[in-house]
Amino acid sequence: LKSYVGSSLWIVPVVAIFALFVVKRLSERLGTWMYQSGFYDLKTGFFGLTMTGARTSLENVITANLSFLVFTFGSLLVAIQVASGQYTPRIIATTLLRDNVIRYTVGLFVFTLLFALRTLNHLEATVPPFSMWVTGVLGLVCLTAFMFLIDYAARLLRPVSLVKRVGDAGLAVIESVYPEKLTGTPSAAVSPQ
């Protein structure tokens, strides 16, 4: 079970979906509290967007995150195809599928996409400034994470990086089997009599 959870790409995005329900409710309540406390005005708060501007902004974030997800999964498929011609399936499974950076970045993309969709679906007579601000920040974080992911994936697939990861995994297994370190000087070999 631990191995399956460690190598499954779908678990982090599903957790992101459940986290969305909590974070969206908290952001709505925080936005309402900030408005009632006088932190901002509904017409000029944060970005001061009109309904049309808010819809356009949210649609841009949704489109960008859909593109990020498609590009990420498409790149993973191509990388696995190319790597399968050069490396064993064991190396591919330990490097690409168990990589937390890829899993959490996909989770961030899914979370932001759904946050923006929920905000777009709940636009009514007024634009929720705090939710729009959170969506804008998440959109910028996703753009940065996507650029980082491209660089990270290019470095990840280099043969030196793959060999290092497999070597590190092998050392971790050896250390888990033999947890005690040798101390002192090695004893003299016993000669046969």
Disulfide bonds with the S-S distance in Angstrom:
none
